[in-house]
Amino acid sequence: MRTPITASRMSAVALAAALTLAACGTQGTPQASDAAGSDAPAADADKQFTIASTSFGLSSVPLLAALDAMRDDGYVIEYPALTAPDLVAEGMVRNDFQFGVVGIAPAAVAIQEGAPIINVMSQFSNPWYMYAATDITECGDLAGRRLAIHSEQSTSAAFGFDWIDRECPGTEPEVLVIAGSENRYAAMIAGEVDASAVEIADAVALEEEAGDRFHRLVSFAETLPDILTTTYAVNTEFASENPQVVVDLLTAVLEQHRMIDEDPAYFAGLVEEYRPYISGVVSDRSIELQGALFQTDGGFTEEFVQSTIDFLTEATVIEGDLAVEGIADFSYLEQALEGQGG
């Protein structure tokens, strides 16, 4: 099978530099926070952290609400919104960011390169679909067409290229890197992209706004339901020194998932509060379907991690042997669920 992405492993130069800086004890400065917290009063050393993400869409809403709930309990939290997933992993290597919301594929690649990172919970169940222009009716029609991906290491990109390798081997689309499902959706609407993997809310919006121009080519949510996509990861040194902080974060996120599960209208309210620029353009159906993806049990099991490793290995996103315990620690989620009676 051909390597699905031009550079299927994190830049060796970038990661090596990050690991060298970490070894020397050098830390960078986090970027501007997406939410309040930078001007908050100083907290106890064991009640502050930074969590980085590249998500600006609906999927980030439960986390933003959870972080505010933790701030109410005395935490001081920074939330840098970055533009590339590699930056999240590199910042976690240096301990600039103690937590990251990352694709499990780039996280696994970084861990294989020696990054002190471990995955501790899934962000949501598989939300990915491949949408394409209506004249692209089958896999082979992607040849020479503009296919947008999130990043060279992203799980959604691996989904797409693995599907191409299976359905129409040898097909070579023109690959464009556009981070963020919502940005790829906008590029499709603008006529700059012919096909892309998009998250469920953007898929619904695409059908509603441009259903005459784009259609669903394949549902990865249906074909790969047991593959993890995006996870909460933590710097291992920070986690070993601050285990309760990890448990507190997962507990706060799970509480948001529980409230969303019990009352879909609650999620709609969160979207309006934290992503008002989205709430005015996405439909109730988009919000309903997106909200259903947030799992009350964290969606993070040994079986799911093993299935994901098997998939990423077969897709040549990761190379060599990689054990479940090498990229996942379930103990923090287990404690969070026990604390909730789960």
C-alpha contacts under 8 A as a table, 3 or more apart, distances in Angstrom:
res1	aa1	res2	aa2	distance
1	M	165	D	6.99
1	M	315	A	7.49
1	M	316	T	7.94
2	R	165	D	7.65
3	T	6	T	7.26
3	T	8	S	7.02
3	T	315	A	7.19
3	T	316	T	5.88
3	T	317	V	7.37
4	P	8	S	7.20
4	P	158	A	6.50
4	P	161	F	5.13
4	P	162	D	6.66
4	P	165	D	7.99
4	P	315	A	6.81
4	P	316	T	7.20
4	P	317	V	7.41
5	I	8	S	5.22
5	I	152	E	5.68
5	I	153	Q	7.38
5	I	157	A	7.58
5	I	158	A	7.44
5	I	161	F	7.39
5	I	317	V	7.91
6	T	152	E	6.66
7	A	10	M	7.34
7	A	11	S	7.77
7	A	152	E	5.98
7	A	153	Q	7.44
8	S	152	E	6.04
8	S	153	Q	5.54
8	S	316	T	7.53
8	S	317	V	5.28
8	S	318	I	7.57
9	R	12	A	7.76
9	R	106	P	7.54
9	R	109	V	5.98
9	R	152	E	7.90
9	R	153	Q	6.42
9	R	317	V	6.81
9	R	318	I	7.23
10	M	14	A	7.66
10	M	15	L	6.93
10	M	86	D	7.06
10	M	106	P	6.85
10	M	109	V	6.37
10	M	110	A	6.58
10	M	153	Q	6.93
11	S	14	A	5.28
11	S	15	L	6.18
12	A	15	L	5.27
12	A	16	A	5.77
13	V	16	A	5.18
13	V	17	A	6.07
14	A	17	A	5.21
14	A	18	A	6.26
14	A	90	E	7.55
15	L	18	A	4.97
15	L	19	L	6.09
15	L	90	E	6.30
15	L	110	A	7.43
15	L	113	E	7.59
15	L	115	A	7.98
16	A	19	L	5.08
16	A	20	T	6.06
17	A	20	T	5.06
17	A	21	L	6.15
18	A	21	L	5.13
18	A	22	A	6.14
18	A	90	E	5.65
18	A	91	G	7.56
18	A	93	V	6.18
18	A	94	R	6.11
19	L	22	A	5.00
19	L	23	A	6.15
19	L	93	V	6.18
19	L	94	R	6.88
19	L	114	G	7.84
19	L	115	A	6.96
20	T	23	A	5.09
20	T	24	C	6.27
21	L	24	C	5.06
21	L	25	G	6.17
21	L	26	T	5.12
21	L	27	Q	7.24
21	L	94	R	6.45
22	A	25	G	5.02
22	A	26	T	5.84
22	A	27	Q	7.20
22	A	93	V	6.35
22	A	94	R	4.47
22	A	95	N	7.35
23	A	26	T	7.70
25	G	94	R	7.67
26	T	94	R	7.05
27	Q	94	R	5.82
27	Q	95	N	6.93
27	Q	96	D	5.80
28	G	91	G	7.79
28	G	94	R	7.63
28	G	96	D	6.08
29	T	96	D	6.90
30	P	80	P	6.34
30	P	96	D	6.53
30	P	97	F	7.53
31	Q	80	P	5.30
31	Q	81	A	7.36
31	Q	82	L	7.56
32	A	79	Y	7.75
32	A	80	P	5.52
32	A	81	A	7.28
33	S	36	A	6.86
33	S	37	G	7.51
33	S	38	S	7.01
33	S	78	E	5.69
33	S	79	Y	4.66
33	S	80	P	4.34
33	S	81	A	6.49
34	D	78	E	7.99
34	D	79	Y	5.50
34	D	80	P	5.77
34	D	81	A	5.71
35	A	64	L	7.47
35	A	78	E	7.42
35	A	79	Y	6.21
36	A	39	D	7.39
36	A	40	A	7.78
36	A	78	E	7.57
37	G	40	A	5.10
37	G	71	R	7.91
37	G	76	V	5.93
37	G	77	I	5.46
37	G	78	E	5.67
38	S	76	V	7.77
38	S	77	I	7.37
38	S	78	E	6.14
40	A	76	V	6.58
41	P	76	V	7.56
42	A	76	V	6.98
43	A	46	D	7.92
43	A	47	K	6.02
43	A	48	Q	6.34
43	A	74	G	6.91
43	A	75	Y	6.39
43	A	76	V	5.88
44	D	47	K	5.28
44	D	48	Q	6.99
45	A	48	Q	6.09
46	D	242	N	6.74
46	D	245	V	7.30
47	K	74	G	7.01
47	K	75	Y	4.86
47	K	76	V	6.53
47	K	245	V	7.00
48	Q	75	Y	5.40
48	Q	76	V	4.68
48	Q	77	I	5.57
49	F	76	V	6.81
49	F	77	I	5.24
49	F	78	E	6.59
49	F	97	F	7.35
49	F	98	Q	6.08
49	F	99	F	7.67
50	T	77	I	5.56
50	T	78	E	4.55
50	T	79	Y	5.90
50	T	80	P	7.62
50	T	96	D	7.35
50	T	97	F	4.93
50	T	98	Q	5.55
50	T	99	F	6.32
51	I	77	I	7.55
51	I	78	E	6.36
51	I	79	Y	5.20
51	I	80	P	6.88
51	I	97	F	5.52
51	I	98	Q	6.05
51	I	99	F	4.37
51	I	100	G	5.14
51	I	101	V	7.43
52	A	79	Y	5.49
52	A	80	P	4.99
52	A	81	A	6.06
52	A	82	L	6.92
52	A	88	V	6.02
52	A	97	F	6.24
52	A	99	F	6.43
52	A	100	G	4.74
52	A	101	V	6.31
53	S	79	Y	7.49
53	S	80	P	6.68
53	S	81	A	5.30
53	S	82	L	5.92
53	S	85	P	7.58
53	S	88	V	6.61
53	S	100	G	5.88
53	S	101	V	4.95
53	S	102	V	6.85
54	T	81	A	5.54
54	T	82	L	4.82
54	T	83	T	5.53
54	T	84	A	6.26
54	T	85	P	6.29
54	T	88	V	7.82
54	T	101	V	7.51
54	T	102	V	7.90
54	T	179	A	7.96
54	T	180	G	7.28
55	S	59	S	7.08
55	S	60	S	5.97
55	S	81	A	7.11
55	S	82	L	7.99
55	S	180	G	6.56
56	F	59	S	7.74
56	F	60	S	6.40
56	F	81	A	7.55
56	F	180	G	7.55
56	F	182	E	7.99
57	G	60	S	5.96
57	G	61	V	7.47
57	G	182	E	6.62
57	G	275	R	7.32
57	G	278	I	7.49
58	L	61	V	5.51
58	L	201	A	7.70
58	L	271	V	6.78
58	L	275	R	7.34
58	L	278	I	7.85
58	L	287	I	7.77
58	L	290	Q	7.32
59	S	62	P	7.16
59	S	124	F	8.00
59	S	290	Q	7.43
60	S	63	L	5.51
60	S	64	L	6.36
61	V	64	L	5.17
61	V	65	A	6.36
61	V	270	L	6.56
61	V	271	V	6.31
61	V	274	Y	6.39
61	V	275	R	7.35
62	P	65	A	5.19
62	P	66	A	6.11
62	P	253	V	6.43
62	P	256	Q	5.72
62	P	257	H	6.89
62	P	267	F	7.96
62	P	270	L	7.60
63	L	66	A	4.91
63	L	67	L	6.09
63	L	253	V	5.84
63	L	256	Q	7.85
64	L	67	L	5.16
64	L	68	D	6.37
64	L	274	Y	7.23
65	A	68	D	5.21
65	A	69	A	6.31
65	A	256	Q	7.19
65	A	270	L	7.31
65	A	274	Y	7.90
66	A	69	A	5.06
66	A	70	M	6.29
66	A	249	L	7.54
66	A	252	A	5.01
66	A	253	V	5.18
66	A	255	E	7.79
66	A	256	Q	6.42
67	L	70	M	5.03
67	L	71	R	6.19
67	L	77	I	7.22
67	L	249	L	7.70
67	L	252	A	7.47
68	D	71	R	4.91
68	D	72	D	6.27
69	A	72	D	5.08
69	A	73	D	6.61
69	A	252	A	7.16
70	M	73	D	4.95
70	M	74	G	6.60
70	M	75	Y	5.57
70	M	249	L	7.66
70	M	252	A	7.05
71	R	74	G	5.09
71	R	75	Y	4.43
71	R	76	V	5.92
71	R	77	I	7.03
72	D	75	Y	7.08
82	L	85	P	7.54
82	L	87	L	7.04
82	L	88	V	7.22
83	T	87	L	7.69
83	T	179	A	6.87
84	A	87	L	5.59
84	A	88	V	7.23
84	A	151	S	7.49
84	A	179	A	6.65
85	P	88	V	5.24
85	P	89	A	6.75
85	P	102	V	6.50
85	P	103	G	7.42
85	P	106	P	7.41
85	P	151	S	7.45
86	D	89	A	5.28
86	D	90	E	6.10
86	D	106	P	7.17
87	L	90	E	5.05
87	L	91	G	5.95
88	V	91	G	5.21
88	V	92	M	6.23
88	V	97	F	7.51
88	V	100	G	6.14
88	V	101	V	7.78
88	V	102	V	7.13
89	A	92	M	5.07
89	A	93	V	6.25
89	A	100	G	7.34
89	A	102	V	7.63
89	A	106	P	7.73
89	A	107	A	6.73
89	A	110	A	6.93
89	A	115	A	7.98
89	A	117	I	7.99
90	E	93	V	5.10
90	E	94	R	6.60
91	G	94	R	5.25
91	G	95	N	6.10
91	G	96	D	5.06
91	G	97	F	5.43
92	M	95	N	4.70
92	M	96	D	5.86
92	M	97	F	4.75
92	M	98	Q	5.83
92	M	99	F	6.81
92	M	100	G	7.09
92	M	116	P	7.74
92	M	117	I	7.11
92	M	234	V	7.40
92	M	235	N	5.81
93	V	96	D	7.63
93	V	115	A	5.65
93	V	116	P	5.94
93	V	117	I	7.13
93	V	235	N	6.97
94	R	97	F	7.55
95	N	98	Q	5.50
95	N	235	N	6.59
95	N	238	F	7.85
97	F	100	G	6.80
97	F	235	N	7.75
98	Q	234	V	5.66
98	Q	235	N	5.24
98	Q	238	F	6.45
99	F	232	Y	7.04
99	F	233	A	5.61
99	F	234	V	4.33
99	F	235	N	6.34
100	G	232	Y	5.89
100	G	233	A	5.23
100	G	234	V	6.31
101	V	123	Q	7.67
101	V	230	T	6.79
101	V	231	T	5.72
101	V	232	Y	4.81
101	V	233	A	6.31
102	V	106	P	7.30
102	V	107	A	6.52
102	V	230	T	5.43
102	V	231	T	5.51
102	V	232	Y	6.50
102	V	233	A	6.88
103	G	106	P	5.76
103	G	107	A	6.29
103	G	154	S	6.00
103	G	155	T	6.16
103	G	229	T	5.67
103	G	230	T	4.22
103	G	231	T	6.18
104	I	107	A	4.95
104	I	108	A	5.93
104	I	119	N	7.78
104	I	154	S	7.87
104	I	155	T	6.81
104	I	228	L	6.87
104	I	229	T	5.73
104	I	230	T	5.50
104	I	231	T	6.05
105	A	108	A	5.17
105	A	109	V	6.28
105	A	153	Q	6.14
105	A	154	S	5.88
105	A	155	T	5.36
105	A	229	T	7.62
105	A	312	L	7.11
105	A	317	V	7.12
105	A	318	I	7.67
106	P	109	V	4.98
106	P	110	A	6.05
106	P	153	Q	5.21
106	P	154	S	6.26
106	P	155	T	7.82
107	A	110	A	5.09
107	A	111	I	6.13
107	A	117	I	7.43
107	A	119	N	7.84
108	A	111	I	5.06
108	A	112	Q	6.18
108	A	318	I	7.26
108	A	327	I	6.36
109	V	112	Q	5.15
109	V	113	E	6.41
109	V	317	V	7.77
109	V	318	I	6.08
110	A	113	E	5.06
110	A	114	G	6.52
110	A	115	A	5.34
110	A	117	I	7.85
111	I	114	G	5.06
111	I	115	A	4.61
111	I	116	P	6.66
111	I	117	I	6.18
111	I	118	I	7.69
111	I	326	G	7.86
111	I	327	I	6.88
112	Q	115	A	7.14
112	Q	322	L	7.88
116	P	235	N	5.69
116	P	236	T	5.37
116	P	237	E	7.19
117	I	233	A	6.52
117	I	234	V	5.62
117	I	235	N	4.67
117	I	236	T	5.37
117	I	327	I	7.65
118	I	233	A	5.41
118	I	234	V	5.59
118	I	235	N	6.61
118	I	236	T	6.17
118	I	326	G	7.73
118	I	327	I	5.29
118	I	328	A	5.51
118	I	329	D	6.55
119	N	231	T	6.33
119	N	232	Y	5.89
119	N	233	A	4.15
119	N	234	V	6.53
119	N	327	I	5.92
119	N	328	A	4.71
119	N	329	D	6.32
120	V	231	T	7.17
120	V	232	Y	5.78
120	V	233	A	5.63
120	V	234	V	7.28
120	V	300	F	7.66
120	V	328	A	5.95
120	V	329	D	5.43
120	V	330	F	5.96
120	V	332	Y	6.71
120	V	333	L	6.60
121	M	231	T	5.56
121	M	232	Y	5.24
121	M	233	A	7.33
121	M	250	L	7.59
121	M	298	G	5.74
121	M	299	G	7.02
121	M	300	F	5.36
121	M	330	F	7.63
121	M	333	L	6.58
122	S	125	S	7.40
122	S	228	L	6.87
122	S	229	T	7.62
122	S	230	T	6.09
122	S	231	T	4.23
122	S	232	Y	6.12
122	S	298	G	5.72
122	S	299	G	5.55
122	S	300	F	5.39
123	Q	230	T	5.54
123	Q	231	T	4.93
123	Q	232	Y	6.30
123	Q	294	F	7.01
123	Q	298	G	7.31
123	Q	299	G	7.90
124	F	127	P	7.60
124	F	229	T	7.79
124	F	230	T	7.02
124	F	231	T	7.85
124	F	293	L	5.30
124	F	294	F	4.79
124	F	295	Q	6.20
124	F	298	G	7.67
124	F	299	G	6.99
125	S	225	P	7.53
125	S	228	L	6.94
125	S	229	T	7.48
125	S	293	L	5.26
125	S	294	F	6.71
125	S	295	Q	7.05
125	S	299	G	6.78
126	N	220	F	7.36
126	N	221	A	5.12
126	N	224	L	7.53
126	N	225	P	5.98
126	N	226	D	7.67
126	N	227	I	6.85
126	N	228	L	6.57
126	N	229	T	6.23
126	N	293	L	7.58
127	P	199	E	5.20
127	P	200	I	5.32
127	P	220	F	7.61
127	P	221	A	5.60
127	P	290	Q	7.88
127	P	293	L	7.14
128	W	156	S	6.91
128	W	197	A	6.21
128	W	198	V	5.69
128	W	199	E	4.80
128	W	200	I	6.18
128	W	219	S	6.63
128	W	220	F	5.41
128	W	221	A	5.56
129	Y	197	A	5.32
129	Y	198	V	5.55
129	Y	199	E	6.40
129	Y	200	I	6.89
129	Y	203	A	7.12
129	Y	216	R	7.04
129	Y	217	L	7.67
129	Y	218	V	5.96
129	Y	219	S	4.46
129	Y	220	F	5.36
129	Y	221	A	6.70
130	M	160	G	7.28
130	M	195	A	7.07
130	M	196	S	5.57
130	M	197	A	4.24
130	M	198	V	6.34
130	M	216	R	6.05
130	M	217	L	5.45
130	M	218	V	5.24
130	M	219	S	6.31
130	M	220	F	7.40
131	Y	195	A	5.55
131	Y	196	S	5.66
131	Y	197	A	6.28
131	Y	198	V	7.15
131	Y	203	A	7.42
131	Y	214	F	6.43
131	Y	215	H	5.49
131	Y	216	R	4.47
131	Y	217	L	5.29
131	Y	218	V	7.23
132	A	136	I	6.15
132	A	194	D	5.69
132	A	195	A	4.05
132	A	196	S	6.60
132	A	214	F	5.30
132	A	215	H	5.67
132	A	216	R	6.49
132	A	217	L	6.21
133	A	136	I	5.48
133	A	194	D	5.45
133	A	195	A	6.36
133	A	213	R	5.64
133	A	214	F	4.32
133	A	215	H	6.39
134	T	137	T	6.51
134	T	212	D	7.37
134	T	213	R	5.52
134	T	214	F	4.99
134	T	215	H	5.78
136	I	139	C	7.58
136	I	141	D	5.19
136	I	142	L	6.60
137	T	141	D	6.68
137	T	217	L	7.22
138	E	141	D	5.62
138	E	142	L	7.70
138	E	217	L	7.23
139	C	142	L	5.89
139	C	164	I	6.43
139	C	167	E	6.37
139	C	168	C	5.87
139	C	217	L	7.97
140	G	143	A	6.02
140	G	167	E	7.94
140	G	168	C	5.49
140	G	171	T	6.06
141	D	145	R	7.77
142	L	145	R	5.18
142	L	146	R	7.81
142	L	147	L	7.68
142	L	171	T	6.96
142	L	172	E	7.21
142	L	173	P	5.48
142	L	195	A	7.95
143	A	171	T	5.23
143	A	172	E	4.99
143	A	173	P	4.62
143	A	174	E	7.65
144	G	172	E	6.14
144	G	173	P	4.43
144	G	174	E	5.39
145	R	173	P	5.03
145	R	174	E	5.50
145	R	194	D	6.20
145	R	195	A	7.71
146	R	173	P	6.13
146	R	174	E	4.73
146	R	175	V	5.96
146	R	176	L	6.75
146	R	192	E	7.88
146	R	193	V	5.29
146	R	194	D	5.05
146	R	195	A	6.41
147	L	173	P	6.08
147	L	174	E	5.84
147	L	175	V	4.93
147	L	176	L	6.01
147	L	193	V	6.35
147	L	194	D	6.04
147	L	195	A	4.82
147	L	196	S	5.51
148	A	175	V	5.79
148	A	176	L	4.59
148	A	177	V	5.64
148	A	178	I	6.10
148	A	184	R	6.66
148	A	193	V	6.50
148	A	194	D	7.92
148	A	195	A	6.37
148	A	196	S	4.93
148	A	197	A	7.48
149	I	152	E	7.41
149	I	154	S	7.83
149	I	156	S	7.40
149	I	157	A	5.48
149	I	175	V	7.10
149	I	176	L	6.22
149	I	177	V	5.05
149	I	178	I	5.89
149	I	179	A	7.13
149	I	184	R	7.87
149	I	196	S	6.33
149	I	197	A	6.88
150	H	154	S	6.14
150	H	156	S	7.25
150	H	157	A	6.67
150	H	177	V	5.75
150	H	178	I	5.27
150	H	179	A	4.27
150	H	180	G	5.94
150	H	181	S	7.19
151	S	154	S	5.16
151	S	157	A	7.06
151	S	177	V	5.69
151	S	178	I	7.08
151	S	179	A	6.29
152	E	157	A	7.05
152	E	177	V	7.47
153	Q	157	A	7.23
153	Q	158	A	7.56
153	Q	317	V	7.16
154	S	157	A	5.28
154	S	158	A	6.46
155	T	158	A	4.95
155	T	159	F	6.24
155	T	229	T	5.81
155	T	230	T	7.99
156	S	159	F	4.97
156	S	160	G	6.42
156	S	197	A	6.42
156	S	229	T	7.31
157	A	160	G	5.14
157	A	161	F	6.22
157	A	197	A	7.37
158	A	161	F	5.27
158	A	162	D	5.81
158	A	312	L	7.49
158	A	315	A	6.76
158	A	317	V	7.13
159	F	162	D	5.32
159	F	163	W	6.13
159	F	220	F	7.11
160	G	163	W	5.16
160	G	164	I	6.30
160	G	197	A	7.09
161	F	164	I	4.96
161	F	165	D	6.11
162	D	165	D	5.06
162	D	166	R	6.26
162	D	315	A	5.90
163	W	166	R	5.15
163	W	167	E	5.93
164	I	167	E	5.18
164	I	168	C	5.28
164	I	169	P	6.07
164	I	171	T	6.95
165	D	168	C	5.79
165	D	169	P	4.33
165	D	170	G	7.01
165	D	171	T	7.75
166	R	169	P	6.07
168	C	171	T	5.95
178	I	183	N	6.72
178	I	184	R	6.03
179	A	183	N	6.71
179	A	184	R	7.29
180	G	183	N	5.19
180	G	184	R	6.41
181	S	184	R	5.14
181	S	185	Y	6.11
181	S	197	A	7.39
181	S	198	V	5.06
181	S	199	E	6.03
181	S	202	D	7.02
182	E	185	Y	5.00
182	E	186	A	6.26
182	E	198	V	7.59
182	E	202	D	6.33
183	N	186	A	4.99
183	N	187	A	6.19
184	R	187	A	4.92
184	R	188	M	6.19
184	R	193	V	7.62
184	R	196	S	6.88
184	R	198	V	7.27
185	Y	188	M	5.14
185	Y	189	I	6.31
185	Y	198	V	6.93
185	Y	202	D	6.36
185	Y	203	A	7.99
185	Y	206	L	6.99
186	A	189	I	5.08
186	A	190	A	6.15
187	A	190	A	4.99
187	A	191	G	6.27
187	A	192	E	5.17
187	A	193	V	5.73
188	M	191	G	5.09
188	M	192	E	5.72
188	M	193	V	4.78
188	M	194	D	6.47
188	M	195	A	7.34
189	I	192	E	7.65
189	I	206	L	7.69
189	I	210	A	7.06
190	A	193	V	7.83
191	G	194	D	7.26
193	V	196	S	7.50
198	V	202	D	6.02
198	V	203	A	5.96
199	E	202	D	5.45
199	E	203	A	6.07
200	I	203	A	4.89
200	I	204	V	6.28
200	I	286	S	7.21
200	I	289	L	7.02
200	I	290	Q	6.32
201	A	204	V	5.27
201	A	205	A	6.27
201	A	282	V	7.67
201	A	286	S	4.48
201	A	287	I	6.63
201	A	289	L	6.86
201	A	290	Q	5.76
202	D	205	A	4.93
202	D	206	L	5.93
202	D	286	S	7.48
203	A	206	L	5.05
203	A	207	E	6.35
204	V	207	E	5.22
204	V	208	E	6.25
204	V	285	R	7.55
204	V	286	S	5.79
205	A	208	E	5.04
205	A	209	E	5.99
205	A	282	V	6.28
205	A	283	S	7.12
205	A	286	S	6.88
206	L	209	E	5.27
206	L	210	A	5.44
206	L	211	G	6.41
206	L	214	F	7.29
207	E	210	A	5.44
207	E	211	G	4.07
207	E	212	D	7.86
207	E	214	F	6.99
207	E	215	H	7.01
208	E	211	G	5.81
210	A	213	R	5.33
210	A	214	F	6.20
211	G	214	F	5.34
211	G	215	H	6.39
212	D	215	H	7.82
216	R	219	S	7.30
219	S	222	E	5.40
219	S	223	T	6.37
220	F	223	T	4.85
220	F	224	L	5.26
220	F	225	P	7.17
221	A	224	L	5.66
221	A	225	P	5.19
222	E	225	P	5.60
224	L	227	I	5.72
226	D	304	F	5.65
226	D	307	S	6.70
226	D	308	T	7.49
227	I	304	F	6.10
227	I	305	V	7.49
227	I	307	S	6.12
227	I	308	T	4.88
227	I	311	F	7.65
228	L	231	T	7.60
228	L	304	F	6.55
228	L	305	V	6.88
228	L	308	T	5.94
234	V	238	F	7.40
234	V	239	A	6.55
234	V	246	V	7.87
235	N	238	F	5.41
235	N	239	A	6.19
236	T	239	A	4.96
236	T	240	S	6.11
237	E	240	S	5.25
237	E	241	E	6.32
238	F	241	E	5.21
238	F	242	N	5.80
238	F	243	P	7.92
239	A	242	N	5.00
239	A	243	P	5.08
239	A	245	V	7.74
239	A	246	V	6.48
240	S	243	P	5.76
242	N	245	V	5.50
242	N	246	V	6.92
243	P	246	V	5.28
243	P	247	V	6.44
243	P	332	Y	7.48
244	Q	247	V	4.98
244	Q	248	D	5.95
245	V	248	D	4.96
245	V	249	L	6.20
246	V	249	L	5.27
246	V	250	L	6.36
246	V	332	Y	6.57
247	V	250	L	5.25
247	V	251	T	5.95
247	V	332	Y	5.33
247	V	333	L	6.82
247	V	335	Q	6.59
247	V	336	A	5.45
248	D	251	T	5.03
248	D	252	A	6.11
248	D	336	A	7.26
249	L	252	A	5.19
249	L	253	V	6.29
250	L	253	V	5.14
250	L	254	L	6.02
250	L	332	Y	7.67
250	L	333	L	6.60
250	L	336	A	6.23
251	T	254	L	5.13
251	T	255	E	6.12
251	T	336	A	4.99
251	T	337	L	7.28
251	T	339	G	7.77
251	T	340	Q	7.61
252	A	255	E	5.16
252	A	256	Q	6.55
253	V	256	Q	5.18
253	V	257	H	6.36
254	L	257	H	4.86
254	L	258	R	6.12
254	L	295	Q	7.80
254	L	296	T	5.84
254	L	297	D	7.29
254	L	298	G	6.86
255	E	258	R	5.04
255	E	259	M	6.32
255	E	296	T	7.84
256	Q	259	M	5.19
256	Q	260	I	6.15
257	H	260	I	5.09
257	H	261	D	6.09
257	H	294	F	5.61
257	H	295	Q	6.27
257	H	296	T	5.40
258	R	261	D	5.06
258	R	262	E	6.20
258	R	295	Q	7.91
258	R	296	T	5.40
259	M	262	E	5.09
259	M	263	D	6.05
259	M	266	Y	6.99
260	I	263	D	5.23
260	I	264	P	5.36
260	I	265	A	7.64
260	I	266	Y	5.79
260	I	267	F	5.38
260	I	291	G	6.53
260	I	294	F	7.92
261	D	264	P	6.31
261	D	291	G	7.38
261	D	292	A	6.91
261	D	294	F	7.80
261	D	296	T	7.49
263	D	266	Y	5.42
263	D	267	F	7.43
264	P	267	F	5.45
264	P	268	A	6.77
264	P	288	E	6.37
264	P	291	G	6.89
265	A	268	A	5.00
265	A	269	G	6.33
266	Y	269	G	5.12
266	Y	270	L	6.38
267	F	270	L	4.96
267	F	271	V	6.21
267	F	287	I	7.39
267	F	291	G	6.57
268	A	271	V	5.12
268	A	272	E	6.36
268	A	279	S	7.89
268	A	284	D	7.71
268	A	287	I	6.40
268	A	288	E	7.97
269	G	272	E	5.15
269	G	273	E	6.23
270	L	273	E	4.98
270	L	274	Y	5.93
270	L	275	R	7.75
271	V	274	Y	5.36
271	V	275	R	5.06
271	V	276	P	6.51
271	V	278	I	7.41
271	V	279	S	5.95
272	E	275	R	5.63
272	E	276	P	4.64
272	E	278	I	7.67
272	E	279	S	5.25
273	E	276	P	6.01
275	R	278	I	5.42
275	R	279	S	6.37
276	P	279	S	4.99
276	P	280	G	6.66
277	Y	280	G	6.15
277	Y	281	V	7.51
278	I	281	V	5.53
278	I	282	V	6.10
279	S	282	V	5.66
279	S	283	S	7.87
282	V	286	S	6.24
282	V	287	I	7.28
283	S	286	S	5.19
283	S	287	I	6.56
284	D	287	I	5.17
284	D	288	E	6.07
285	R	288	E	5.01
285	R	289	L	6.13
286	S	289	L	5.34
286	S	290	Q	6.06
287	I	290	Q	5.14
287	I	291	G	5.94
288	E	291	G	5.22
288	E	292	A	6.43
289	L	292	A	5.26
289	L	293	L	7.06
290	Q	293	L	5.54
290	Q	294	F	7.68
291	G	294	F	5.91
292	A	295	Q	7.61
294	F	298	G	7.82
295	Q	298	G	5.25
295	Q	299	G	5.69
296	T	299	G	7.58
297	D	300	F	7.68
297	D	337	L	7.05
297	D	342	G	7.45
298	G	333	L	7.26
300	F	304	F	6.53
300	F	305	V	7.25
300	F	330	F	7.61
301	T	304	F	5.23
301	T	305	V	6.28
301	T	330	F	7.45
302	E	305	V	5.15
302	E	306	Q	6.08
302	E	324	V	6.85
303	E	306	Q	5.18
303	E	307	S	6.14
304	F	307	S	5.10
304	F	308	T	6.13
305	V	308	T	5.04
305	V	309	I	6.17
305	V	324	V	6.24
305	V	328	A	7.50
306	Q	309	I	5.05
306	Q	310	D	6.15
306	Q	323	A	7.90
306	Q	324	V	5.97
307	S	310	D	5.11
307	S	311	F	6.19
308	T	311	F	5.06
308	T	312	L	6.09
309	I	312	L	5.21
309	I	313	T	5.95
309	I	322	L	7.16
309	I	324	V	7.65
310	D	313	T	5.19
310	D	314	E	6.13
311	F	314	E	5.20
311	F	315	A	6.07
312	L	315	A	4.98
312	L	316	T	6.05
312	L	317	V	5.19
312	L	318	I	5.81
313	T	316	T	4.90
313	T	317	V	6.03
313	T	318	I	5.12
313	T	319	E	6.03
313	T	320	G	7.60
314	E	317	V	7.74
315	A	318	I	7.76
316	T	319	E	6.12
322	L	326	G	6.49
322	L	327	I	7.88
323	A	326	G	5.07
323	A	327	I	7.16
324	V	327	I	5.79
324	V	328	A	5.96
325	E	328	A	5.17
325	E	329	D	6.40
329	D	332	Y	7.10
330	F	333	L	5.52
330	F	334	E	6.20
331	S	334	E	5.05
331	S	335	Q	6.29
332	Y	335	Q	5.20
332	Y	336	A	6.25
333	L	336	A	4.97
333	L	337	L	6.10
334	E	337	L	5.20
334	E	338	E	6.11
335	Q	338	E	5.02
335	Q	339	G	6.13
336	A	339	G	5.14
336	A	340	Q	6.51
337	L	340	Q	5.09
337	L	341	G	6.17
337	L	342	G	4.60
338	E	341	G	4.94
338	E	342	G	5.30
339	G	342	G	7.30
